[in-house]
Amino acid sequence: MAKVYTGKDGSLVLLGDPIRTIAKVINWSLEGQADALDTTTLGDSFRTYEIGLQGFTGSATLLFYAADDGENSASRLLKLAKAGSVDAAGSKIALSFRLGVPGTALGKETVLTPLITSYQYGASVGEIVQASISFTVSGEPSYLV
């Protein structure tokens, strides 16, 4: 039987030592773009194109909650955004967007180096506090199974 992925199968993980789930994530999305380079020449009757530069952008919505170490998980990502997406040691952070369990037949994983370009958070009466981040991917994402 085919595997149908649902939101329950998704997670967002901060890679490093140790690898840990960075936050309680409501949703995440990743979008790819590619430039279309016009290769049409004189005398052609129809336009022709080749793939040019490629890039990815994305976003995620996180819940604020108290982690075991007392720090709020969403605030970790906000601190990374303010620090230019680098950790305390000055290393670029890497995020893993996962569906299922990586390393298994049904696991899918996309690893990327994000530059967090915007973040927003706020509170409403009767609502759980949420934070939204947007990012641009630096370099090529890797796709692991």
Phi and psi in radians as a Rosetta constraint file:
Dihedral C 1 N 2 CA 2 C 2 CIRCULARHARMONIC -1.248 0.35
Dihedral N 2 CA 2 C 2 N 3 CIRCULARHARMONIC 2.604 0.35
Dihedral C 2 N 3 CA 3 C 3 CIRCULARHARMONIC -1.564 0.35
Dihedral N 3 CA 3 C 3 N 4 CIRCULARHARMONIC 2.237 0.35
Dihedral C 3 N 4 CA 4 C 4 CIRCULARHARMONIC -1.861 0.35
Dihedral N 4 CA 4 C 4 N 5 CIRCULARHARMONIC 2.127 0.35
Dihedral C 4 N 5 CA 5 C 5 CIRCULARHARMONIC -1.496 0.35
Dihedral N 5 CA 5 C 5 N 6 CIRCULARHARMONIC 2.462 0.35
Dihedral C 5 N 6 CA 6 C 6 CIRCULARHARMONIC -2.220 0.35
Dihedral N 6 CA 6 C 6 N 7 CIRCULARHARMONIC 3.071 0.35
Dihedral C 6 N 7 CA 7 C 7 CIRCULARHARMONIC -1.012 0.35
Dihedral N 7 CA 7 C 7 N 8 CIRCULARHARMONIC -0.490 0.35
Dihedral C 7 N 8 CA 8 C 8 CIRCULARHARMONIC -1.084 0.35
Dihedral N 8 CA 8 C 8 N 9 CIRCULARHARMONIC -0.465 0.35
Dihedral C 8 N 9 CA 9 C 9 CIRCULARHARMONIC -1.430 0.35
Dihedral N 9 CA 9 C 9 N 10 CIRCULARHARMONIC -0.180 0.35
Dihedral C 9 N 10 CA 10 C 10 CIRCULARHARMONIC -1.583 0.35
Dihedral N 10 CA 10 C 10 N 11 CIRCULARHARMONIC 2.607 0.35
Dihedral C 10 N 11 CA 11 C 11 CIRCULARHARMONIC -2.712 0.35
Dihedral N 11 CA 11 C 11 N 12 CIRCULARHARMONIC 2.828 0.35
Dihedral C 11 N 12 CA 12 C 12 CIRCULARHARMONIC -2.186 0.35
Dihedral N 12 CA 12 C 12 N 13 CIRCULARHARMONIC 2.128 0.35
Dihedral C 12 N 13 CA 13 C 13 CIRCULARHARMONIC -2.172 0.35
Dihedral N 13 CA 13 C 13 N 14 CIRCULARHARMONIC 2.386 0.35
Dihedral C 13 N 14 CA 14 C 14 CIRCULARHARMONIC -1.540 0.35
Dihedral N 14 CA 14 C 14 N 15 CIRCULARHARMONIC 2.102 0.35
Dihedral C 14 N 15 CA 15 C 15 CIRCULARHARMONIC -1.464 0.35
Dihedral N 15 CA 15 C 15 N 16 CIRCULARHARMONIC 2.560 0.35
Dihedral C 15 N 16 CA 16 C 16 CIRCULARHARMONIC 2.761 0.35
Dihedral N 16 CA 16 C 16 N 17 CIRCULARHARMONIC -2.718 0.35
Dihedral C 16 N 17 CA 17 C 17 CIRCULARHARMONIC -2.155 0.35
Dihedral N 17 CA 17 C 17 N 18 CIRCULARHARMONIC 1.767 0.35
Dihedral C 17 N 18 CA 18 C 18 CIRCULARHARMONIC -1.549 0.35
Dihedral N 18 CA 18 C 18 N 19 CIRCULARHARMONIC 2.844 0.35
Dihedral C 18 N 19 CA 19 C 19 CIRCULARHARMONIC -1.273 0.35
Dihedral N 19 CA 19 C 19 N 20 CIRCULARHARMONIC 2.275 0.35
Dihedral C 19 N 20 CA 20 C 20 CIRCULARHARMONIC -2.557 0.35
Dihedral N 20 CA 20 C 20 N 21 CIRCULARHARMONIC 2.629 0.35
Dihedral C 20 N 21 CA 21 C 21 CIRCULARHARMONIC -1.180 0.35
Dihedral N 21 CA 21 C 21 N 22 CIRCULARHARMONIC 2.155 0.35
Dihedral C 21 N 22 CA 22 C 22 CIRCULARHARMONIC -1.352 0.35
Dihedral N 22 CA 22 C 22 N 23 CIRCULARHARMONIC -0.563 0.35
Dihedral C 22 N 23 CA 23 C 23 CIRCULARHARMONIC -2.838 0.35
Dihedral N 23 CA 23 C 23 N 24 CIRCULARHARMONIC 2.896 0.35
Dihedral C 23 N 24 CA 24 C 24 CIRCULARHARMONIC -1.438 0.35
Dihedral N 24 CA 24 C 24 N 25 CIRCULARHARMONIC 1.988 0.35
Dihedral C 24 N 25 CA 25 C 25 CIRCULARHARMONIC -1.817 0.35
Dihedral N 25 CA 25 C 25 N 26 CIRCULARHARMONIC 2.258 0.35
Dihedral C 25 N 26 CA 26 C 26 CIRCULARHARMONIC -1.431 0.35
Dihedral N 26 CA 26 C 26 N 27 CIRCULARHARMONIC -0.756 0.35
Dihedral C 26 N 27 CA 27 C 27 CIRCULARHARMONIC -2.749 0.35
Dihedral N 27 CA 27 C 27 N 28 CIRCULARHARMONIC 2.751 0.35
Dihedral C 27 N 28 CA 28 C 28 CIRCULARHARMONIC -2.540 0.35
Dihedral N 28 CA 28 C 28 N 29 CIRCULARHARMONIC 2.690 0.35
Dihedral C 28 N 29 CA 29 C 29 CIRCULARHARMONIC -2.531 0.35
Dihedral N 29 CA 29 C 29 N 30 CIRCULARHARMONIC 2.641 0.35
Dihedral C 29 N 30 CA 30 C 30 CIRCULARHARMONIC -2.354 0.35
Dihedral N 30 CA 30 C 30 N 31 CIRCULARHARMONIC 2.243 0.35
Dihedral C 30 N 31 CA 31 C 31 CIRCULARHARMONIC -2.192 0.35
Dihedral N 31 CA 31 C 31 N 32 CIRCULARHARMONIC 2.304 0.35
Dihedral C 31 N 32 CA 32 C 32 CIRCULARHARMONIC -1.817 0.35
Dihedral N 32 CA 32 C 32 N 33 CIRCULARHARMONIC 2.573 0.35
Dihedral C 32 N 33 CA 33 C 33 CIRCULARHARMONIC -2.324 0.35
Dihedral N 33 CA 33 C 33 N 34 CIRCULARHARMONIC 2.665 0.35
Dihedral C 33 N 34 CA 34 C 34 CIRCULARHARMONIC -2.474 0.35
Dihedral N 34 CA 34 C 34 N 35 CIRCULARHARMONIC 2.416 0.35
Dihedral C 34 N 35 CA 35 C 35 CIRCULARHARMONIC -1.331 0.35
Dihedral N 35 CA 35 C 35 N 36 CIRCULARHARMONIC 2.429 0.35
Dihedral C 35 N 36 CA 36 C 36 CIRCULARHARMONIC -1.739 0.35
Dihedral N 36 CA 36 C 36 N 37 CIRCULARHARMONIC 1.985 0.35
Dihedral C 36 N 37 CA 37 C 37 CIRCULARHARMONIC -1.614 0.35
Dihedral N 37 CA 37 C 37 N 38 CIRCULARHARMONIC 2.169 0.35
Dihedral C 37 N 38 CA 38 C 38 CIRCULARHARMONIC -1.291 0.35
Dihedral N 38 CA 38 C 38 N 39 CIRCULARHARMONIC 2.098 0.35
Dihedral C 38 N 39 CA 39 C 39 CIRCULARHARMONIC -1.995 0.35
Dihedral N 39 CA 39 C 39 N 40 CIRCULARHARMONIC 0.316 0.35
Dihedral C 39 N 40 CA 40 C 40 CIRCULARHARMONIC -1.168 0.35
Dihedral N 40 CA 40 C 40 N 41 CIRCULARHARMONIC 2.400 0.35
Dihedral C 40 N 41 CA 41 C 41 CIRCULARHARMONIC -2.059 0.35
Dihedral N 41 CA 41 C 41 N 42 CIRCULARHARMONIC 2.886 0.35
Dihedral C 41 N 42 CA 42 C 42 CIRCULARHARMONIC -0.997 0.35
Dihedral N 42 CA 42 C 42 N 43 CIRCULARHARMONIC 2.386 0.35
Dihedral C 42 N 43 CA 43 C 43 CIRCULARHARMONIC 1.647 0.35
Dihedral N 43 CA 43 C 43 N 44 CIRCULARHARMONIC -0.261 0.35
Dihedral C 43 N 44 CA 44 C 44 CIRCULARHARMONIC -1.261 0.35
Dihedral N 44 CA 44 C 44 N 45 CIRCULARHARMONIC 2.523 0.35
Dihedral C 44 N 45 CA 45 C 45 CIRCULARHARMONIC -1.613 0.35
Dihedral N 45 CA 45 C 45 N 46 CIRCULARHARMONIC -0.367 0.35
Dihedral C 45 N 46 CA 46 C 46 CIRCULARHARMONIC -2.309 0.35
Dihedral N 46 CA 46 C 46 N 47 CIRCULARHARMONIC 2.570 0.35
Dihedral C 46 N 47 CA 47 C 47 CIRCULARHARMONIC -1.206 0.35
Dihedral N 47 CA 47 C 47 N 48 CIRCULARHARMONIC 2.558 0.35
Dihedral C 47 N 48 CA 48 C 48 CIRCULARHARMONIC -2.223 0.35
Dihedral N 48 CA 48 C 48 N 49 CIRCULARHARMONIC 2.664 0.35
Dihedral C 48 N 49 CA 49 C 49 CIRCULARHARMONIC -2.433 0.35
Dihedral N 49 CA 49 C 49 N 50 CIRCULARHARMONIC 2.709 0.35
Dihedral C 49 N 50 CA 50 C 50 CIRCULARHARMONIC -2.232 0.35
Dihedral N 50 CA 50 C 50 N 51 CIRCULARHARMONIC 2.705 0.35
Dihedral C 50 N 51 CA 51 C 51 CIRCULARHARMONIC -1.250 0.35
Dihedral N 51 CA 51 C 51 N 52 CIRCULARHARMONIC 2.339 0.35
Dihedral C 51 N 52 CA 52 C 52 CIRCULARHARMONIC -1.881 0.35
Dihedral N 52 CA 52 C 52 N 53 CIRCULARHARMONIC -2.426 0.35
Dihedral C 52 N 53 CA 53 C 53 CIRCULARHARMONIC -1.129 0.35
Dihedral N 53 CA 53 C 53 N 54 CIRCULARHARMONIC 2.497 0.35
Dihedral C 53 N 54 CA 54 C 54 CIRCULARHARMONIC -2.056 0.35
Dihedral N 54 CA 54 C 54 N 55 CIRCULARHARMONIC 2.671 0.35
Dihedral C 54 N 55 CA 55 C 55 CIRCULARHARMONIC -2.742 0.35
Dihedral N 55 CA 55 C 55 N 56 CIRCULARHARMONIC 2.903 0.35
Dihedral C 55 N 56 CA 56 C 56 CIRCULARHARMONIC -2.358 0.35
Dihedral N 56 CA 56 C 56 N 57 CIRCULARHARMONIC 2.528 0.35
Dihedral C 56 N 57 CA 57 C 57 CIRCULARHARMONIC -2.301 0.35
Dihedral N 57 CA 57 C 57 N 58 CIRCULARHARMONIC 2.864 0.35
Dihedral C 57 N 58 CA 58 C 58 CIRCULARHARMONIC -2.843 0.35
Dihedral N 58 CA 58 C 58 N 59 CIRCULARHARMONIC 3.116 0.35
Dihedral C 58 N 59 CA 59 C 59 CIRCULARHARMONIC -2.694 0.35
Dihedral N 59 CA 59 C 59 N 60 CIRCULARHARMONIC 2.852 0.35
Dihedral C 59 N 60 CA 60 C 60 CIRCULARHARMONIC -2.682 0.35
Dihedral N 60 CA 60 C 60 N 61 CIRCULARHARMONIC 2.611 0.35
Dihedral C 60 N 61 CA 61 C 61 CIRCULARHARMONIC -2.029 0.35
Dihedral N 61 CA 61 C 61 N 62 CIRCULARHARMONIC 2.221 0.35
Dihedral C 61 N 62 CA 62 C 62 CIRCULARHARMONIC -2.070 0.35
Dihedral N 62 CA 62 C 62 N 63 CIRCULARHARMONIC 2.673 0.35
Dihedral C 62 N 63 CA 63 C 63 CIRCULARHARMONIC -1.694 0.35
Dihedral N 63 CA 63 C 63 N 64 CIRCULARHARMONIC 2.458 0.35
Dihedral C 63 N 64 CA 64 C 64 CIRCULARHARMONIC -1.386 0.35
Dihedral N 64 CA 64 C 64 N 65 CIRCULARHARMONIC 2.305 0.35
Dihedral C 64 N 65 CA 65 C 65 CIRCULARHARMONIC -2.746 0.35
Dihedral N 65 CA 65 C 65 N 66 CIRCULARHARMONIC 2.779 0.35
Dihedral C 65 N 66 CA 66 C 66 CIRCULARHARMONIC -1.459 0.35
Dihedral N 66 CA 66 C 66 N 67 CIRCULARHARMONIC 2.108 0.35
Dihedral C 66 N 67 CA 67 C 67 CIRCULARHARMONIC -1.423 0.35
Dihedral N 67 CA 67 C 67 N 68 CIRCULARHARMONIC 2.966 0.35
Dihedral C 67 N 68 CA 68 C 68 CIRCULARHARMONIC -1.031 0.35
Dihedral N 68 CA 68 C 68 N 69 CIRCULARHARMONIC -0.556 0.35
Dihedral C 68 N 69 CA 69 C 69 CIRCULARHARMONIC -1.508 0.35
Dihedral N 69 CA 69 C 69 N 70 CIRCULARHARMONIC 0.088 0.35
Dihedral C 69 N 70 CA 70 C 70 CIRCULARHARMONIC 1.553 0.35
Dihedral N 70 CA 70 C 70 N 71 CIRCULARHARMONIC -0.194 0.35
Dihedral C 70 N 71 CA 71 C 71 CIRCULARHARMONIC -1.574 0.35
Dihedral N 71 CA 71 C 71 N 72 CIRCULARHARMONIC 2.511 0.35
Dihedral C 71 N 72 CA 72 C 72 CIRCULARHARMONIC -1.312 0.35
Dihedral N 72 CA 72 C 72 N 73 CIRCULARHARMONIC 2.305 0.35
Dihedral C 72 N 73 CA 73 C 73 CIRCULARHARMONIC -1.117 0.35
Dihedral N 73 CA 73 C 73 N 74 CIRCULARHARMONIC -0.744 0.35
Dihedral C 73 N 74 CA 74 C 74 CIRCULARHARMONIC -1.144 0.35
Dihedral N 74 CA 74 C 74 N 75 CIRCULARHARMONIC -0.565 0.35
Dihedral C 74 N 75 CA 75 C 75 CIRCULARHARMONIC -1.166 0.35
Dihedral N 75 CA 75 C 75 N 76 CIRCULARHARMONIC -0.437 0.35
Dihedral C 75 N 76 CA 76 C 76 CIRCULARHARMONIC -1.055 0.35
Dihedral N 76 CA 76 C 76 N 77 CIRCULARHARMONIC -0.818 0.35
Dihedral C 76 N 77 CA 77 C 77 CIRCULARHARMONIC -1.181 0.35
Dihedral N 77 CA 77 C 77 N 78 CIRCULARHARMONIC -0.624 0.35
Dihedral C 77 N 78 CA 78 C 78 CIRCULARHARMONIC -1.146 0.35
Dihedral N 78 CA 78 C 78 N 79 CIRCULARHARMONIC -0.670 0.35
Dihedral C 78 N 79 CA 79 C 79 CIRCULARHARMONIC -1.107 0.35
Dihedral N 79 CA 79 C 79 N 80 CIRCULARHARMONIC -0.704 0.35
Dihedral C 79 N 80 CA 80 C 80 CIRCULARHARMONIC -1.127 0.35
Dihedral N 80 CA 80 C 80 N 81 CIRCULARHARMONIC -0.639 0.35
Dihedral C 80 N 81 CA 81 C 81 CIRCULARHARMONIC -1.108 0.35
Dihedral N 81 CA 81 C 81 N 82 CIRCULARHARMONIC -0.770 0.35
Dihedral C 81 N 82 CA 82 C 82 CIRCULARHARMONIC -1.159 0.35
Dihedral N 82 CA 82 C 82 N 83 CIRCULARHARMONIC -0.508 0.35
Dihedral C 82 N 83 CA 83 C 83 CIRCULARHARMONIC -1.509 0.35
Dihedral N 83 CA 83 C 83 N 84 CIRCULARHARMONIC 0.092 0.35
Dihedral C 83 N 84 CA 84 C 84 CIRCULARHARMONIC 1.395 0.35
Dihedral N 84 CA 84 C 84 N 85 CIRCULARHARMONIC 0.517 0.35
Dihedral C 84 N 85 CA 85 C 85 CIRCULARHARMONIC 1.107 0.35
Dihedral N 85 CA 85 C 85 N 86 CIRCULARHARMONIC 0.618 0.35
Dihedral C 85 N 86 CA 86 C 86 CIRCULARHARMONIC -2.153 0.35
Dihedral N 86 CA 86 C 86 N 87 CIRCULARHARMONIC 2.656 0.35
Dihedral C 86 N 87 CA 87 C 87 CIRCULARHARMONIC -1.470 0.35
Dihedral N 87 CA 87 C 87 N 88 CIRCULARHARMONIC -3.083 0.35
Dihedral C 87 N 88 CA 88 C 88 CIRCULARHARMONIC -1.061 0.35
Dihedral N 88 CA 88 C 88 N 89 CIRCULARHARMONIC -0.488 0.35
Dihedral C 88 N 89 CA 89 C 89 CIRCULARHARMONIC -1.471 0.35
Dihedral N 89 CA 89 C 89 N 90 CIRCULARHARMONIC -0.031 0.35
Dihedral C 89 N 90 CA 90 C 90 CIRCULARHARMONIC 1.522 0.35
Dihedral N 90 CA 90 C 90 N 91 CIRCULARHARMONIC 0.119 0.35
Dihedral C 90 N 91 CA 91 C 91 CIRCULARHARMONIC -1.503 0.35
Dihedral N 91 CA 91 C 91 N 92 CIRCULARHARMONIC 2.507 0.35
Dihedral C 91 N 92 CA 92 C 92 CIRCULARHARMONIC -1.124 0.35
Dihedral N 92 CA 92 C 92 N 93 CIRCULARHARMONIC 2.434 0.35
Dihedral C 92 N 93 CA 93 C 93 CIRCULARHARMONIC -1.390 0.35
Dihedral N 93 CA 93 C 93 N 94 CIRCULARHARMONIC 2.709 0.35
Dihedral C 93 N 94 CA 94 C 94 CIRCULARHARMONIC -2.235 0.35
Dihedral N 94 CA 94 C 94 N 95 CIRCULARHARMONIC 2.297 0.35
Dihedral C 94 N 95 CA 95 C 95 CIRCULARHARMONIC -1.899 0.35
Dihedral N 95 CA 95 C 95 N 96 CIRCULARHARMONIC 2.549 0.35
Dihedral C 95 N 96 CA 96 C 96 CIRCULARHARMONIC -2.054 0.35
Dihedral N 96 CA 96 C 96 N 97 CIRCULARHARMONIC 2.102 0.35
Dihedral C 96 N 97 CA 97 C 97 CIRCULARHARMONIC -1.694 0.35
Dihedral N 97 CA 97 C 97 N 98 CIRCULARHARMONIC 2.092 0.35
Dihedral C 97 N 98 CA 98 C 98 CIRCULARHARMONIC -2.107 0.35
Dihedral N 98 CA 98 C 98 N 99 CIRCULARHARMONIC 2.520 0.35
Dihedral C 98 N 99 CA 99 C 99 CIRCULARHARMONIC -2.172 0.35
Dihedral N 99 CA 99 C 99 N 100 CIRCULARHARMONIC 2.132 0.35
Dihedral C 99 N 100 CA 100 C 100 CIRCULARHARMONIC 1.279 0.35
Dihedral N 100 CA 100 C 100 N 101 CIRCULARHARMONIC -2.723 0.35
Dihedral C 100 N 101 CA 101 C 101 CIRCULARHARMONIC -1.883 0.35
Dihedral N 101 CA 101 C 101 N 102 CIRCULARHARMONIC 1.929 0.35
Dihedral C 101 N 102 CA 102 C 102 CIRCULARHARMONIC -0.981 0.35
Dihedral N 102 CA 102 C 102 N 103 CIRCULARHARMONIC 2.532 0.35
Dihedral C 102 N 103 CA 103 C 103 CIRCULARHARMONIC 1.588 0.35
Dihedral N 103 CA 103 C 103 N 104 CIRCULARHARMONIC -0.094 0.35
Dihedral C 103 N 104 CA 104 C 104 CIRCULARHARMONIC -1.880 0.35
Dihedral N 104 CA 104 C 104 N 105 CIRCULARHARMONIC 2.962 0.35
Dihedral C 104 N 105 CA 105 C 105 CIRCULARHARMONIC -1.059 0.35
Dihedral N 105 CA 105 C 105 N 106 CIRCULARHARMONIC -0.481 0.35
Dihedral C 105 N 106 CA 106 C 106 CIRCULARHARMONIC -1.853 0.35
Dihedral N 106 CA 106 C 106 N 107 CIRCULARHARMONIC 0.100 0.35
Dihedral C 106 N 107 CA 107 C 107 CIRCULARHARMONIC -1.564 0.35
Dihedral N 107 CA 107 C 107 N 108 CIRCULARHARMONIC 2.428 0.35
Dihedral C 107 N 108 CA 108 C 108 CIRCULARHARMONIC -2.269 0.35
Dihedral N 108 CA 108 C 108 N 109 CIRCULARHARMONIC 2.476 0.35
Dihedral C 108 N 109 CA 109 C 109 CIRCULARHARMONIC -2.547 0.35
Dihedral N 109 CA 109 C 109 N 110 CIRCULARHARMONIC 2.378 0.35
Dihedral C 109 N 110 CA 110 C 110 CIRCULARHARMONIC -2.089 0.35
Dihedral N 110 CA 110 C 110 N 111 CIRCULARHARMONIC 2.114 0.35
Dihedral C 110 N 111 CA 111 C 111 CIRCULARHARMONIC -1.891 0.35
Dihedral N 111 CA 111 C 111 N 112 CIRCULARHARMONIC 2.317 0.35
Dihedral C 111 N 112 CA 112 C 112 CIRCULARHARMONIC -2.576 0.35
Dihedral N 112 CA 112 C 112 N 113 CIRCULARHARMONIC 2.814 0.35
Dihedral C 112 N 113 CA 113 C 113 CIRCULARHARMONIC -1.840 0.35
Dihedral N 113 CA 113 C 113 N 114 CIRCULARHARMONIC 1.887 0.35
Dihedral C 113 N 114 CA 114 C 114 CIRCULARHARMONIC -1.639 0.35
Dihedral N 114 CA 114 C 114 N 115 CIRCULARHARMONIC 2.622 0.35
Dihedral C 114 N 115 CA 115 C 115 CIRCULARHARMONIC -1.952 0.35
Dihedral N 115 CA 115 C 115 N 116 CIRCULARHARMONIC 1.867 0.35
Dihedral C 115 N 116 CA 116 C 116 CIRCULARHARMONIC -1.236 0.35
Dihedral N 116 CA 116 C 116 N 117 CIRCULARHARMONIC 2.005 0.35
Dihedral C 116 N 117 CA 117 C 117 CIRCULARHARMONIC -1.710 0.35
Dihedral N 117 CA 117 C 117 N 118 CIRCULARHARMONIC -0.386 0.35
Dihedral C 117 N 118 CA 118 C 118 CIRCULARHARMONIC -2.741 0.35
Dihedral N 118 CA 118 C 118 N 119 CIRCULARHARMONIC 2.663 0.35
Dihedral C 118 N 119 CA 119 C 119 CIRCULARHARMONIC -2.579 0.35
Dihedral N 119 CA 119 C 119 N 120 CIRCULARHARMONIC 2.644 0.35
Dihedral C 119 N 120 CA 120 C 120 CIRCULARHARMONIC -2.584 0.35
Dihedral N 120 CA 120 C 120 N 121 CIRCULARHARMONIC 2.434 0.35
Dihedral C 120 N 121 CA 121 C 121 CIRCULARHARMONIC -2.603 0.35
Dihedral N 121 CA 121 C 121 N 122 CIRCULARHARMONIC 2.777 0.35
Dihedral C 121 N 122 CA 122 C 122 CIRCULARHARMONIC -2.983 0.35
Dihedral N 122 CA 122 C 122 N 123 CIRCULARHARMONIC 3.077 0.35
Dihedral C 122 N 123 CA 123 C 123 CIRCULARHARMONIC -2.310 0.35
Dihedral N 123 CA 123 C 123 N 124 CIRCULARHARMONIC 2.548 0.35
Dihedral C 123 N 124 CA 124 C 124 CIRCULARHARMONIC -2.345 0.35
Dihedral N 124 CA 124 C 124 N 125 CIRCULARHARMONIC 2.601 0.35
Dihedral C 124 N 125 CA 125 C 125 CIRCULARHARMONIC -1.063 0.35
Dihedral N 125 CA 125 C 125 N 126 CIRCULARHARMONIC 2.299 0.35
Dihedral C 125 N 126 CA 126 C 126 CIRCULARHARMONIC 1.349 0.35
Dihedral N 126 CA 126 C 126 N 127 CIRCULARHARMONIC 0.171 0.35
Dihedral C 126 N 127 CA 127 C 127 CIRCULARHARMONIC -2.158 0.35
Dihedral N 127 CA 127 C 127 N 128 CIRCULARHARMONIC 2.641 0.35
Dihedral C 127 N 128 CA 128 C 128 CIRCULARHARMONIC -1.334 0.35
Dihedral N 128 CA 128 C 128 N 129 CIRCULARHARMONIC 2.401 0.35
Dihedral C 128 N 129 CA 129 C 129 CIRCULARHARMONIC -1.171 0.35
Dihedral N 129 CA 129 C 129 N 130 CIRCULARHARMONIC 2.307 0.35
Dihedral C 129 N 130 CA 130 C 130 CIRCULARHARMONIC -2.187 0.35
Dihedral N 130 CA 130 C 130 N 131 CIRCULARHARMONIC 2.690 0.35
Dihedral C 130 N 131 CA 131 C 131 CIRCULARHARMONIC -2.218 0.35
Dihedral N 131 CA 131 C 131 N 132 CIRCULARHARMONIC 2.437 0.35
Dihedral C 131 N 132 CA 132 C 132 CIRCULARHARMONIC -2.015 0.35
Dihedral N 132 CA 132 C 132 N 133 CIRCULARHARMONIC 2.387 0.35
Dihedral C 132 N 133 CA 133 C 133 CIRCULARHARMONIC -2.162 0.35
Dihedral N 133 CA 133 C 133 N 134 CIRCULARHARMONIC 2.624 0.35
Dihedral C 133 N 134 CA 134 C 134 CIRCULARHARMONIC -2.196 0.35
Dihedral N 134 CA 134 C 134 N 135 CIRCULARHARMONIC 2.591 0.35
Dihedral C 134 N 135 CA 135 C 135 CIRCULARHARMONIC -2.580 0.35
Dihedral N 135 CA 135 C 135 N 136 CIRCULARHARMONIC 2.758 0.35
Dihedral C 135 N 136 CA 136 C 136 CIRCULARHARMONIC -1.997 0.35
Dihedral N 136 CA 136 C 136 N 137 CIRCULARHARMONIC 2.395 0.35
Dihedral C 136 N 137 CA 137 C 137 CIRCULARHARMONIC -1.478 0.35
Dihedral N 137 CA 137 C 137 N 138 CIRCULARHARMONIC 2.294 0.35
Dihedral C 137 N 138 CA 138 C 138 CIRCULARHARMONIC -1.658 0.35
Dihedral N 138 CA 138 C 138 N 139 CIRCULARHARMONIC 2.081 0.35
Dihedral C 138 N 139 CA 139 C 139 CIRCULARHARMONIC 1.444 0.35
Dihedral N 139 CA 139 C 139 N 140 CIRCULARHARMONIC -2.876 0.35
Dihedral C 139 N 140 CA 140 C 140 CIRCULARHARMONIC -1.683 0.35
Dihedral N 140 CA 140 C 140 N 141 CIRCULARHARMONIC 2.252 0.35
Dihedral C 140 N 141 CA 141 C 141 CIRCULARHARMONIC -1.171 0.35
Dihedral N 141 CA 141 C 141 N 142 CIRCULARHARMONIC 2.696 0.35
Dihedral C 141 N 142 CA 142 C 142 CIRCULARHARMONIC -1.904 0.35
Dihedral N 142 CA 142 C 142 N 143 CIRCULARHARMONIC 2.494 0.35
Dihedral C 142 N 143 CA 143 C 143 CIRCULARHARMONIC -1.986 0.35
Dihedral N 143 CA 143 C 143 N 144 CIRCULARHARMONIC 2.087 0.35
Dihedral C 143 N 144 CA 144 C 144 CIRCULARHARMONIC -2.053 0.35
Dihedral N 144 CA 144 C 144 N 145 CIRCULARHARMONIC 2.658 0.35
